[in-house]
Amino acid sequence: MGEGKIVEVTIENFSFNPASVEILTGDTVRWKNEDSVIHTVRGSAFGSGELKKGDTYDFLFTDAGTYNYNCSIHPSMKGTVVVNEKN
Ligand SMILES: [Cu+2]
């Protein structure tokens, strides 16, 4: 089983960009905060601490499914990770 890839999601202007990513099991999503205010990544199966500007948070997805998440400080900031089974 090889290394998964890393997919980047930028946090900027109070939004996750791209708001939806589609990956395979074994891939990692790396969120990076480019805003000068603190944000978080909060999902049911994963979650970051407080991310200052320039901070990153990585999560490796091992289970297929659709994962909705938001920022715990600004709950209207929403994103989705769709994880498909790697064949
Ligand atoms: Cu936020």
PDB file of the backbone (N, CA, C, O) and the ligand in Angstrom, with CONECT records:
HET     CU  A 101       1
ATOM      1  N   MET A   1       0.853  -1.191   0.000  1.00  0.00           N
ATOM      2  CA  MET A   1       0.000   0.000   0.000  1.00  0.00           C
ATOM      3  C   MET A   1       0.888   1.239   0.000  1.00  0.00           C
ATOM      4  O   MET A   1       1.689   1.427   0.916  1.00  0.00           O
ATOM      5  N   GLY A   2       0.755   2.067  -0.999  1.00  0.00           N
ATOM      6  CA  GLY A   2       1.640   3.231  -1.135  1.00  0.00           C
ATOM      7  C   GLY A   2       1.177   4.411  -0.313  1.00  0.00           C
ATOM      8  O   GLY A   2       0.142   4.380   0.352  1.00  0.00           O
ATOM      9  N   GLU A   3       1.971   5.434  -0.384  1.00  0.00           N
ATOM     10  CA  GLU A   3       1.640   6.665   0.324  1.00  0.00           C
ATOM     11  C   GLU A   3       0.431   7.333  -0.317  1.00  0.00           C
ATOM     12  O   GLU A   3       0.294   7.368  -1.540  1.00  0.00           O
ATOM     13  N   GLY A   4      -0.430   7.852   0.521  1.00  0.00           N
ATOM     14  CA  GLY A   4      -1.505   8.655  -0.010  1.00  0.00           C
ATOM     15  C   GLY A   4      -0.999  10.031  -0.382  1.00  0.00           C
ATOM     16  O   GLY A   4       0.137  10.402  -0.087  1.00  0.00           O
ATOM     17  N   LYS A   5      -1.862  10.770  -1.029  1.00  0.00           N
ATOM     18  CA  LYS A   5      -1.457  12.130  -1.384  1.00  0.00           C
ATOM     19  C   LYS A   5      -1.960  13.126  -0.340  1.00  0.00           C
ATOM     20  O   LYS A   5      -2.813  12.816   0.491  1.00  0.00           O
ATOM     21  N   ILE A   6      -1.413  14.297  -0.415  1.00  0.00           N
ATOM     22  CA  ILE A   6      -1.827  15.381   0.484  1.00  0.00           C
ATOM     23  C   ILE A   6      -2.608  16.399  -0.327  1.00  0.00           C
ATOM     24  O   ILE A   6      -2.130  16.908  -1.340  1.00  0.00           O
ATOM     25  N   VAL A   7      -3.808  16.684   0.132  1.00  0.00           N
ATOM     26  CA  VAL A   7      -4.682  17.657  -0.535  1.00  0.00           C
ATOM     27  C   VAL A   7      -4.794  18.867   0.378  1.00  0.00           C
ATOM     28  O   VAL A   7      -5.107  18.735   1.562  1.00  0.00           O
ATOM     29  N   GLU A   8      -4.540  20.030  -0.169  1.00  0.00           N
ATOM     30  CA  GLU A   8      -4.516  21.236   0.653  1.00  0.00           C
ATOM     31  C   GLU A   8      -5.832  22.002   0.577  1.00  0.00           C
ATOM     32  O   GLU A   8      -6.418  22.167  -0.493  1.00  0.00           O
ATOM     33  N   VAL A   9      -6.272  22.459   1.730  1.00  0.00           N
ATOM     34  CA  VAL A   9      -7.431  23.348   1.827  1.00  0.00           C
ATOM     35  C   VAL A   9      -6.957  24.609   2.539  1.00  0.00           C
ATOM     36  O   VAL A   9      -6.437  24.551   3.654  1.00  0.00           O
ATOM     37  N   THR A  10      -7.141  25.731   1.887  1.00  0.00           N
ATOM     38  CA  THR A  10      -6.737  27.009   2.465  1.00  0.00           C
ATOM     39  C   THR A  10      -7.920  27.628   3.210  1.00  0.00           C
ATOM     40  O   THR A  10      -9.057  27.595   2.739  1.00  0.00           O
ATOM     41  N   ILE A  11      -7.628  28.185   4.369  1.00  0.00           N
ATOM     42  CA  ILE A  11      -8.643  28.930   5.107  1.00  0.00           C
ATOM     43  C   ILE A  11      -8.349  30.407   4.890  1.00  0.00           C
ATOM     44  O   ILE A  11      -7.328  30.925   5.343  1.00  0.00           O
ATOM     45  N   GLU A  12      -9.251  31.072   4.196  1.00  0.00           N
ATOM     46  CA  GLU A  12      -9.022  32.486   3.905  1.00  0.00           C
ATOM     47  C   GLU A  12     -10.346  33.204   3.744  1.00  0.00           C
ATOM     48  O   GLU A  12     -11.325  32.649   3.246  1.00  0.00           O
ATOM     49  N   ASN A  13     -10.348  34.458   4.182  1.00  0.00           N
ATOM     50  CA  ASN A  13     -11.566  35.274   4.096  1.00  0.00           C
ATOM     51  C   ASN A  13     -12.772  34.561   4.703  1.00  0.00           C
ATOM     52  O   ASN A  13     -13.874  34.585   4.155  1.00  0.00           O
ATOM     53  N   PHE A  14     -12.532  33.927   5.852  1.00  0.00           N
ATOM     54  CA  PHE A  14     -13.600  33.257   6.595  1.00  0.00           C
ATOM     55  C   PHE A  14     -14.277  32.173   5.757  1.00  0.00           C
ATOM     56  O   PHE A  14     -15.489  31.978   5.841  1.00  0.00           O
ATOM     57  N   SER A  15     -13.479  31.471   4.947  1.00  0.00           N
ATOM     58  CA  SER A  15     -14.046  30.324   4.236  1.00  0.00           C
ATOM     59  C   SER A  15     -12.972  29.279   3.984  1.00  0.00           C
ATOM     60  O   SER A  15     -11.776  29.572   3.969  1.00  0.00           O
ATOM     61  N   PHE A  16     -13.435  28.049   3.787  1.00  0.00           N
ATOM     62  CA  PHE A  16     -12.551  26.951   3.412  1.00  0.00           C
ATOM     63  C   PHE A  16     -12.515  26.882   1.893  1.00  0.00           C
ATOM     64  O   PHE A  16     -13.555  26.861   1.235  1.00  0.00           O
ATOM     65  N   ASN A  17     -11.303  26.848   1.344  1.00  0.00           N
ATOM     66  CA  ASN A  17     -11.160  26.902  -0.102  1.00  0.00           C
ATOM     67  C   ASN A  17     -10.202  25.810  -0.589  1.00  0.00           C
ATOM     68  O   ASN A  17      -9.018  25.845  -0.255  1.00  0.00           O
ATOM     69  N   PRO A  18     -10.690  24.843  -1.371  1.00  0.00           N
ATOM     70  CA  PRO A  18     -12.080  24.671  -1.783  1.00  0.00           C
ATOM     71  C   PRO A  18     -12.938  24.148  -0.638  1.00  0.00           C
ATOM     72  O   PRO A  18     -12.451  23.450   0.253  1.00  0.00           O
ATOM     73  N   ALA A  19     -14.208  24.492  -0.675  1.00  0.00           N
ATOM     74  CA  ALA A  19     -15.117  24.099   0.409  1.00  0.00           C
ATOM     75  C   ALA A  19     -15.377  22.609   0.404  1.00  0.00           C
ATOM     76  O   ALA A  19     -15.712  22.035   1.440  1.00  0.00           O
ATOM     77  N   SER A  20     -15.227  21.969  -0.758  1.00  0.00           N
ATOM     78  CA  SER A  20     -15.447  20.524  -0.842  1.00  0.00           C
ATOM     79  C   SER A  20     -14.268  19.901  -1.568  1.00  0.00           C
ATOM     80  O   SER A  20     -13.873  20.364  -2.637  1.00  0.00           O
ATOM     81  N   VAL A  21     -13.711  18.855  -0.986  1.00  0.00           N
ATOM     82  CA  VAL A  21     -12.651  18.104  -1.651  1.00  0.00           C
ATOM     83  C   VAL A  21     -13.053  16.636  -1.695  1.00  0.00           C
ATOM     84  O   VAL A  21     -13.760  16.145  -0.815  1.00  0.00           O
ATOM     85  N   GLU A  22     -12.589  15.941  -2.737  1.00  0.00           N
ATOM     86  CA  GLU A  22     -12.865  14.518  -2.901  1.00  0.00           C
ATOM     87  C   GLU A  22     -11.535  13.795  -2.964  1.00  0.00           C
ATOM     88  O   GLU A  22     -10.690  14.101  -3.805  1.00  0.00           O
ATOM     89  N   ILE A  23     -11.353  12.832  -2.067  1.00  0.00           N
ATOM     90  CA  ILE A  23     -10.070  12.146  -1.938  1.00  0.00           C
ATOM     91  C   ILE A  23     -10.305  10.639  -1.861  1.00  0.00           C
ATOM     92  O   ILE A  23     -11.437  10.161  -1.943  1.00  0.00           O
ATOM     93  N   LEU A  24      -9.203   9.905  -1.702  1.00  0.00           N
ATOM     94  CA  LEU A  24      -9.274   8.457  -1.530  1.00  0.00           C
ATOM     95  C   LEU A  24      -8.815   8.097  -0.127  1.00  0.00           C
ATOM     96  O   LEU A  24      -8.085   8.855   0.513  1.00  0.00           O
ATOM     97  N   THR A  25      -9.251   6.927   0.347  1.00  0.00           N
ATOM     98  CA  THR A  25      -8.765   6.457   1.647  1.00  0.00           C
ATOM     99  C   THR A  25      -7.240   6.395   1.609  1.00  0.00           C
ATOM    100  O   THR A  25      -6.650   5.969   0.617  1.00  0.00           O
ATOM    101  N   GLY A  26      -6.625   6.816   2.681  1.00  0.00           N
ATOM    102  CA  GLY A  26      -5.164   6.895   2.743  1.00  0.00           C
ATOM    103  C   GLY A  26      -4.603   8.257   2.399  1.00  0.00           C
ATOM    104  O   GLY A  26      -3.414   8.514   2.590  1.00  0.00           O
ATOM    105  N   ASP A  27      -5.465   9.138   1.888  1.00  0.00           N
ATOM    106  CA  ASP A  27      -5.032  10.507   1.593  1.00  0.00           C
ATOM    107  C   ASP A  27      -5.165  11.385   2.842  1.00  0.00           C
ATOM    108  O   ASP A  27      -5.940  11.098   3.755  1.00  0.00           O
ATOM    109  N   THR A  28      -4.397  12.439   2.842  1.00  0.00           N
ATOM    110  CA  THR A  28      -4.388  13.396   3.947  1.00  0.00           C
ATOM    111  C   THR A  28      -4.907  14.740   3.458  1.00  0.00           C
ATOM    112  O   THR A  28      -4.558  15.186   2.365  1.00  0.00           O
ATOM    113  N   VAL A  29      -5.735  15.378   4.264  1.00  0.00           N
ATOM    114  CA  VAL A  29      -6.100  16.776   3.987  1.00  0.00           C
ATOM    115  C   VAL A  29      -5.279  17.658   4.916  1.00  0.00           C
ATOM    116  O   VAL A  29      -5.193  17.415   6.120  1.00  0.00           O
ATOM    117  N   ARG A  30      -4.692  18.665   4.342  1.00  0.00           N
ATOM    118  CA  ARG A  30      -3.908  19.643   5.092  1.00  0.00           C
ATOM    119  C   ARG A  30      -4.587  21.000   4.993  1.00  0.00           C
ATOM    120  O   ARG A  30      -4.630  21.611   3.925  1.00  0.00           O
ATOM    121  N   TRP A  31      -5.116  21.462   6.120  1.00  0.00           N
ATOM    122  CA  TRP A  31      -5.718  22.790   6.160  1.00  0.00           C
ATOM    123  C   TRP A  31      -4.664  23.802   6.587  1.00  0.00           C
ATOM    124  O   TRP A  31      -3.872  23.541   7.492  1.00  0.00           O
ATOM    125  N   LYS A  32      -4.657  24.947   5.937  1.00  0.00           N
ATOM    126  CA  LYS A  32      -3.722  26.010   6.313  1.00  0.00           C
ATOM    127  C   LYS A  32      -4.480  27.318   6.474  1.00  0.00           C
ATOM    128  O   LYS A  32      -5.197  27.756   5.575  1.00  0.00           O
ATOM    129  N   ASN A  33      -4.308  27.930   7.636  1.00  0.00           N
ATOM    130  CA  ASN A  33      -4.980  29.206   7.879  1.00  0.00           C
ATOM    131  C   ASN A  33      -4.163  30.359   7.318  1.00  0.00           C
ATOM    132  O   ASN A  33      -3.029  30.599   7.734  1.00  0.00           O
ATOM    133  N   GLU A  34      -4.753  31.062   6.374  1.00  0.00           N
ATOM    134  CA  GLU A  34      -4.108  32.245   5.793  1.00  0.00           C
ATOM    135  C   GLU A  34      -4.758  33.534   6.282  1.00  0.00           C
ATOM    136  O   GLU A  34      -4.388  34.625   5.848  1.00  0.00           O
ATOM    137  N   ASP A  35      -5.726  33.405   7.185  1.00  0.00           N
ATOM    138  CA  ASP A  35      -6.358  34.606   7.748  1.00  0.00           C
ATOM    139  C   ASP A  35      -5.577  35.071   8.975  1.00  0.00           C
ATOM    140  O   ASP A  35      -4.872  34.284   9.607  1.00  0.00           O
ATOM    141  N   SER A  36      -5.707  36.325   9.297  1.00  0.00           N
ATOM    142  CA  SER A  36      -5.035  36.856  10.483  1.00  0.00           C
ATOM    143  C   SER A  36      -5.834  36.607  11.759  1.00  0.00           C
ATOM    144  O   SER A  36      -5.369  36.915  12.856  1.00  0.00           O
ATOM    145  N   VAL A  37      -7.029  36.052  11.617  1.00  0.00           N
ATOM    146  CA  VAL A  37      -7.805  35.669  12.798  1.00  0.00           C
ATOM    147  C   VAL A  37      -7.728  34.156  12.975  1.00  0.00           C
ATOM    148  O   VAL A  37      -7.445  33.421  12.029  1.00  0.00           O
ATOM    149  N   ILE A  38      -7.984  33.706  14.194  1.00  0.00           N
ATOM    150  CA  ILE A  38      -7.881  32.283  14.517  1.00  0.00           C
ATOM    151  C   ILE A  38      -9.102  31.541  14.003  1.00  0.00           C
ATOM    152  O   ILE A  38     -10.233  32.004  14.153  1.00  0.00           O
ATOM    153  N   HIS A  39      -8.862  30.382  13.392  1.00  0.00           N
ATOM    154  CA  HIS A  39      -9.914  29.476  12.968  1.00  0.00           C
ATOM    155  C   HIS A  39      -9.600  28.077  13.485  1.00  0.00           C
ATOM    156  O   HIS A  39      -8.495  27.802  13.952  1.00  0.00           O
ATOM    157  N   THR A  40     -10.597  27.199  13.392  1.00  0.00           N
ATOM    158  CA  THR A  40     -10.374  25.787  13.689  1.00  0.00           C
ATOM    159  C   THR A  40     -11.022  24.955  12.601  1.00  0.00           C
ATOM    160  O   THR A  40     -11.788  25.455  11.778  1.00  0.00           O
ATOM    161  N   VAL A  41     -10.695  23.679  12.618  1.00  0.00           N
ATOM    162  CA  VAL A  41     -11.349  22.687  11.776  1.00  0.00           C
ATOM    163  C   VAL A  41     -12.028  21.719  12.734  1.00  0.00           C
ATOM    164  O   VAL A  41     -11.353  21.060  13.525  1.00  0.00           O
ATOM    165  N   ARG A  42     -13.357  21.622  12.675  1.00  0.00           N
ATOM    166  CA  ARG A  42     -14.083  20.781  13.615  1.00  0.00           C
ATOM    167  C   ARG A  42     -15.013  19.827  12.867  1.00  0.00           C
ATOM    168  O   ARG A  42     -15.991  20.245  12.246  1.00  0.00           O
ATOM    169  N   GLY A  43     -14.690  18.551  12.939  1.00  0.00           N
ATOM    170  CA  GLY A  43     -15.551  17.519  12.372  1.00  0.00           C
ATOM    171  C   GLY A  43     -15.902  16.518  13.445  1.00  0.00           C
ATOM    172  O   GLY A  43     -15.423  16.616  14.574  1.00  0.00           O
ATOM    173  N   SER A  44     -16.751  15.536  13.093  1.00  0.00           N
ATOM    174  CA  SER A  44     -17.121  14.535  14.091  1.00  0.00           C
ATOM    175  C   SER A  44     -15.985  13.554  14.343  1.00  0.00           C
ATOM    176  O   SER A  44     -15.869  13.001  15.437  1.00  0.00           O
ATOM    177  N   ALA A  45     -15.140  13.336  13.326  1.00  0.00           N
ATOM    178  CA  ALA A  45     -14.075  12.331  13.440  1.00  0.00           C
ATOM    179  C   ALA A  45     -12.691  12.953  13.546  1.00  0.00           C
ATOM    180  O   ALA A  45     -11.703  12.230  13.666  1.00  0.00           O
ATOM    181  N   PHE A  46     -12.601  14.247  13.505  1.00  0.00           N
ATOM    182  CA  PHE A  46     -11.299  14.919  13.491  1.00  0.00           C
ATOM    183  C   PHE A  46     -11.493  16.352  13.963  1.00  0.00           C
ATOM    184  O   PHE A  46     -12.615  16.857  14.005  1.00  0.00           O
ATOM    185  N   GLY A  47     -10.404  16.992  14.311  1.00  0.00           N
ATOM    186  CA  GLY A  47     -10.533  18.378  14.721  1.00  0.00           C
ATOM    187  C   GLY A  47      -9.189  18.962  15.098  1.00  0.00           C
ATOM    188  O   GLY A  47      -8.339  18.278  15.668  1.00  0.00           O
ATOM    189  N   SER A  48      -9.008  20.201  14.785  1.00  0.00           N
ATOM    190  CA  SER A  48      -7.759  20.892  15.084  1.00  0.00           C
ATOM    191  C   SER A  48      -7.888  21.663  16.387  1.00  0.00           C
ATOM    192  O   SER A  48      -8.986  21.828  16.919  1.00  0.00           O
ATOM    193  N   GLY A  49      -6.785  22.122  16.881  1.00  0.00           N
ATOM    194  CA  GLY A  49      -6.803  23.175  17.877  1.00  0.00           C
ATOM    195  C   GLY A  49      -6.966  24.509  17.181  1.00  0.00           C
ATOM    196  O   GLY A  49      -7.340  24.570  16.009  1.00  0.00           O
ATOM    197  N   GLU A  50      -6.687  25.565  17.904  1.00  0.00           N
ATOM    198  CA  GLU A  50      -6.795  26.892  17.308  1.00  0.00           C
ATOM    199  C   GLU A  50      -5.633  27.105  16.343  1.00  0.00           C
ATOM    200  O   GLU A  50      -4.471  26.911  16.699  1.00  0.00           O
ATOM    201  N   LEU A  51      -5.964  27.505  15.123  1.00  0.00           N
ATOM    202  CA  LEU A  51      -4.963  27.716  14.082  1.00  0.00           C
ATOM    203  C   LEU A  51      -4.754  29.209  13.884  1.00  0.00           C
ATOM    204  O   LEU A  51      -5.664  29.938  13.490  1.00  0.00           O
ATOM    205  N   LYS A  52      -3.535  29.644  14.164  1.00  0.00           N
ATOM    206  CA  LYS A  52      -3.170  31.024  13.870  1.00  0.00           C
ATOM    207  C   LYS A  52      -2.748  31.119  12.405  1.00  0.00           C
ATOM    208  O   LYS A  52      -2.613  30.106  11.718  1.00  0.00           O
ATOM    209  N   LYS A  53      -2.544  32.342  11.941  1.00  0.00           N
ATOM    210  CA  LYS A  53      -2.106  32.530  10.561  1.00  0.00           C
ATOM    211  C   LYS A  53      -0.828  31.739  10.312  1.00  0.00           C
ATOM    212  O   LYS A  53       0.143  31.844  11.061  1.00  0.00           O
ATOM    213  N   GLY A  54      -0.850  30.951   9.251  1.00  0.00           N
ATOM    214  CA  GLY A  54       0.310  30.151   8.883  1.00  0.00           C
ATOM    215  C   GLY A  54       0.319  28.755   9.470  1.00  0.00           C
ATOM    216  O   GLY A  54       1.103  27.907   9.044  1.00  0.00           O
ATOM    217  N   ASP A  55      -0.551  28.505  10.450  1.00  0.00           N
ATOM    218  CA  ASP A  55      -0.607  27.167  11.051  1.00  0.00           C
ATOM    219  C   ASP A  55      -1.319  26.194  10.109  1.00  0.00           C
ATOM    220  O   ASP A  55      -2.187  26.574   9.323  1.00  0.00           O
ATOM    221  N   THR A  56      -0.920  24.927  10.219  1.00  0.00           N
ATOM    222  CA  THR A  56      -1.574  23.890   9.431  1.00  0.00           C
ATOM    223  C   THR A  56      -2.087  22.787  10.347  1.00  0.00           C
ATOM    224  O   THR A  56      -1.615  22.614  11.471  1.00  0.00           O
ATOM    225  N   TYR A  57      -3.064  22.049   9.835  1.00  0.00           N
ATOM    226  CA  TYR A  57      -3.593  20.872  10.527  1.00  0.00           C
ATOM    227  C   TYR A  57      -3.772  19.774   9.494  1.00  0.00           C
ATOM    228  O   TYR A  57      -4.394  19.978   8.452  1.00  0.00           O
ATOM    229  N   ASP A  58      -3.218  18.605   9.796  1.00  0.00           N
ATOM    230  CA  ASP A  58      -3.303  17.462   8.883  1.00  0.00           C
ATOM    231  C   ASP A  58      -4.216  16.388   9.469  1.00  0.00           C
ATOM    232  O   ASP A  58      -4.194  16.138  10.674  1.00  0.00           O
ATOM    233  N   PHE A  59      -5.009  15.762   8.621  1.00  0.00           N
ATOM    234  CA  PHE A  59      -5.744  14.572   9.049  1.00  0.00           C
ATOM    235  C   PHE A  59      -5.729  13.556   7.917  1.00  0.00           C
ATOM    236  O   PHE A  59      -6.056  13.863   6.771  1.00  0.00           O
ATOM    237  N   LEU A  60      -5.342  12.339   8.273  1.00  0.00           N
ATOM    238  CA  LEU A  60      -5.293  11.236   7.312  1.00  0.00           C
ATOM    239  C   LEU A  60      -6.606  10.469   7.402  1.00  0.00           C
ATOM    240  O   LEU A  60      -6.979   9.979   8.468  1.00  0.00           O
ATOM    241  N   PHE A  61      -7.295  10.373   6.285  1.00  0.00           N
ATOM    242  CA  PHE A  61      -8.610   9.714   6.256  1.00  0.00           C
ATOM    243  C   PHE A  61      -8.435   8.243   5.870  1.00  0.00           C
ATOM    244  O   PHE A  61      -7.953   7.929   4.781  1.00  0.00           O
ATOM    245  N   THR A  62      -8.830   7.355   6.771  1.00  0.00           N
ATOM    246  CA  THR A  62      -8.701   5.920   6.509  1.00  0.00           C
ATOM    247  C   THR A  62     -10.050   5.279   6.198  1.00  0.00           C
ATOM    248  O   THR A  62     -10.091   4.159   5.690  1.00  0.00           O
ATOM    249  N   ASP A  63     -11.142   5.959   6.489  1.00  0.00           N
ATOM    250  CA  ASP A  63     -12.472   5.395   6.264  1.00  0.00           C
ATOM    251  C   ASP A  63     -13.230   6.212   5.228  1.00  0.00           C
ATOM    252  O   ASP A  63     -13.270   7.441   5.281  1.00  0.00           O
ATOM    253  N   ALA A  64     -13.832   5.488   4.279  1.00  0.00           N
ATOM    254  CA  ALA A  64     -14.629   6.163   3.256  1.00  0.00           C
ATOM    255  C   ALA A  64     -15.870   6.789   3.893  1.00  0.00           C
ATOM    256  O   ALA A  64     -16.379   6.307   4.904  1.00  0.00           O
ATOM    257  N   GLY A  65     -16.334   7.851   3.288  1.00  0.00           N
ATOM    258  CA  GLY A  65     -17.537   8.499   3.783  1.00  0.00           C
ATOM    259  C   GLY A  65     -17.539   9.966   3.427  1.00  0.00           C
ATOM    260  O   GLY A  65     -16.605  10.479   2.810  1.00  0.00           O
ATOM    261  N   THR A  66     -18.604  10.631   3.826  1.00  0.00           N
ATOM    262  CA  THR A  66     -18.720  12.070   3.624  1.00  0.00           C
ATOM    263  C   THR A  66     -18.621  12.738   4.986  1.00  0.00           C
ATOM    264  O   THR A  66     -19.404  12.455   5.894  1.00  0.00           O
ATOM    265  N   TYR A  67     -17.653  13.622   5.110  1.00  0.00           N
ATOM    266  CA  TYR A  67     -17.348  14.262   6.390  1.00  0.00           C
ATOM    267  C   TYR A  67     -17.618  15.763   6.266  1.00  0.00           C
ATOM    268  O   TYR A  67     -16.931  16.475   5.534  1.00  0.00           O
ATOM    269  N   ASN A  68     -18.618  16.218   6.988  1.00  0.00           N
ATOM    270  CA  ASN A  68     -18.872  17.655   7.048  1.00  0.00           C
ATOM    271  C   ASN A  68     -18.137  18.230   8.244  1.00  0.00           C
ATOM    272  O   ASN A  68     -18.019  17.584   9.285  1.00  0.00           O
ATOM    273  N   TYR A  69     -17.649  19.441   8.088  1.00  0.00           N
ATOM    274  CA  TYR A  69     -16.940  20.074   9.194  1.00  0.00           C
ATOM    275  C   TYR A  69     -17.194  21.575   9.146  1.00  0.00           C
ATOM    276  O   TYR A  69     -17.712  22.107   8.164  1.00  0.00           O
ATOM    277  N   ASN A  70     -16.821  22.231  10.216  1.00  0.00           N
ATOM    278  CA  ASN A  70     -16.922  23.684  10.212  1.00  0.00           C
ATOM    279  C   ASN A  70     -15.812  24.258  11.095  1.00  0.00           C
ATOM    280  O   ASN A  70     -14.932  23.534  11.560  1.00  0.00           O
ATOM    281  N   CYS A  71     -15.872  25.548  11.312  1.00  0.00           N
ATOM    282  CA  CYS A  71     -14.957  26.228  12.235  1.00  0.00           C
ATOM    283  C   CYS A  71     -15.725  26.425  13.537  1.00  0.00           C
ATOM    284  O   CYS A  71     -16.826  26.975  13.536  1.00  0.00           O
ATOM    285  N   SER A  72     -15.140  25.971  14.657  1.00  0.00           N
ATOM    286  CA  SER A  72     -15.879  26.058  15.921  1.00  0.00           C
ATOM    287  C   SER A  72     -16.063  27.495  16.393  1.00  0.00           C
ATOM    288  O   SER A  72     -16.954  27.777  17.194  1.00  0.00           O
ATOM    289  N   ILE A  73     -15.232  28.393  15.906  1.00  0.00           N
ATOM    290  CA  ILE A  73     -15.338  29.804  16.307  1.00  0.00           C
ATOM    291  C   ILE A  73     -16.341  30.542  15.417  1.00  0.00           C
ATOM    292  O   ILE A  73     -17.055  31.435  15.874  1.00  0.00           O
ATOM    293  N   HIS A  74     -16.382  30.161  14.161  1.00  0.00           N
ATOM    294  CA  HIS A  74     -17.297  30.773  13.190  1.00  0.00           C
ATOM    295  C   HIS A  74     -18.082  29.640  12.523  1.00  0.00           C
ATOM    296  O   HIS A  74     -17.735  29.218  11.420  1.00  0.00           O
ATOM    297  N   PRO A  75     -19.141  29.141  13.183  1.00  0.00           N
ATOM    298  CA  PRO A  75     -19.817  27.927  12.708  1.00  0.00           C
ATOM    299  C   PRO A  75     -20.414  28.032  11.311  1.00  0.00           C
ATOM    300  O   PRO A  75     -20.732  27.015  10.695  1.00  0.00           O
ATOM    301  N   SER A  76     -20.569  29.244  10.809  1.00  0.00           N
ATOM    302  CA  SER A  76     -21.102  29.361   9.445  1.00  0.00           C
ATOM    303  C   SER A  76     -20.058  29.003   8.388  1.00  0.00           C
ATOM    304  O   SER A  76     -20.394  28.838   7.216  1.00  0.00           O
ATOM    305  N   MET A  77     -18.807  28.884   8.794  1.00  0.00           N
ATOM    306  CA  MET A  77     -17.758  28.420   7.871  1.00  0.00           C
ATOM    307  C   MET A  77     -17.870  26.898   7.775  1.00  0.00           C
ATOM    308  O   MET A  77     -17.637  26.185   8.751  1.00  0.00           O
ATOM    309  N   LYS A  78     -18.227  26.418   6.599  1.00  0.00           N
ATOM    310  CA  LYS A  78     -18.479  24.982   6.454  1.00  0.00           C
ATOM    311  C   LYS A  78     -17.649  24.400   5.315  1.00  0.00           C
ATOM    312  O   LYS A  78     -17.327  25.076   4.338  1.00  0.00           O
ATOM    313  N   GLY A  79     -17.317  23.129   5.477  1.00  0.00           N
ATOM    314  CA  GLY A  79     -16.618  22.405   4.425  1.00  0.00           C
ATOM    315  C   GLY A  79     -16.997  20.944   4.443  1.00  0.00           C
ATOM    316  O   GLY A  79     -17.616  20.455   5.388  1.00  0.00           O
ATOM    317  N   THR A  80     -16.613  20.250   3.375  1.00  0.00           N
ATOM    318  CA  THR A  80     -16.918  18.830   3.230  1.00  0.00           C
ATOM    319  C   THR A  80     -15.719  18.098   2.651  1.00  0.00           C
ATOM    320  O   THR A  80     -15.060  18.580   1.730  1.00  0.00           O
ATOM    321  N   VAL A  81     -15.453  16.930   3.206  1.00  0.00           N
ATOM    322  CA  VAL A  81     -14.462  16.017   2.629  1.00  0.00           C
ATOM    323  C   VAL A  81     -15.189  14.738   2.236  1.00  0.00           C
ATOM    324  O   VAL A  81     -15.804  14.080   3.074  1.00  0.00           O
ATOM    325  N   VAL A  82     -15.115  14.396   0.966  1.00  0.00           N
ATOM    326  CA  VAL A  82     -15.691  13.135   0.484  1.00  0.00           C
ATOM    327  C   VAL A  82     -14.545  12.157   0.281  1.00  0.00           C
ATOM    328  O   VAL A  82     -13.627  12.413  -0.498  1.00  0.00           O
ATOM    329  N   VAL A  83     -14.607  11.029   0.992  1.00  0.00           N
ATOM    330  CA  VAL A  83     -13.528  10.034   0.929  1.00  0.00           C
ATOM    331  C   VAL A  83     -14.064   8.793   0.238  1.00  0.00           C
ATOM    332  O   VAL A  83     -15.006   8.158   0.711  1.00  0.00           O
ATOM    333  N   ASN A  84     -13.452   8.459  -0.883  1.00  0.00           N
ATOM    334  CA  ASN A  84     -13.838   7.249  -1.627  1.00  0.00           C
ATOM    335  C   ASN A  84     -12.861   6.121  -1.345  1.00  0.00           C
ATOM    336  O   ASN A  84     -11.674   6.356  -1.121  1.00  0.00           O
ATOM    337  N   GLU A  85     -13.367   4.900  -1.357  1.00  0.00           N
ATOM    338  CA  GLU A  85     -12.518   3.737  -1.115  1.00  0.00           C
ATOM    339  C   GLU A  85     -11.479   3.610  -2.229  1.00  0.00           C
ATOM    340  O   GLU A  85     -11.802   3.654  -3.416  1.00  0.00           O
ATOM    341  N   LYS A  86     -10.224   3.453  -1.811  1.00  0.00           N
ATOM    342  CA  LYS A  86      -9.163   3.266  -2.799  1.00  0.00           C
ATOM    343  C   LYS A  86      -9.202   1.829  -3.284  1.00  0.00           C
ATOM    344  O   LYS A  86      -9.234   0.898  -2.478  1.00  0.00           O
ATOM    345  N   ASN A  87      -9.198   1.645  -4.599  1.00  0.00           N
ATOM    346  CA  ASN A  87      -9.293   0.284  -5.141  1.00  0.00           C
ATOM    347  C   ASN A  87      -7.921  -0.354  -5.250  1.00  0.00           C
ATOM    348  O   ASN A  87      -7.806  -1.500  -5.686  1.00  0.00           O
TER     349      ASN A  87
HETATM  350 CU    CU A 101     -13.208  30.544  11.912  1.00  0.00          CU2+
END
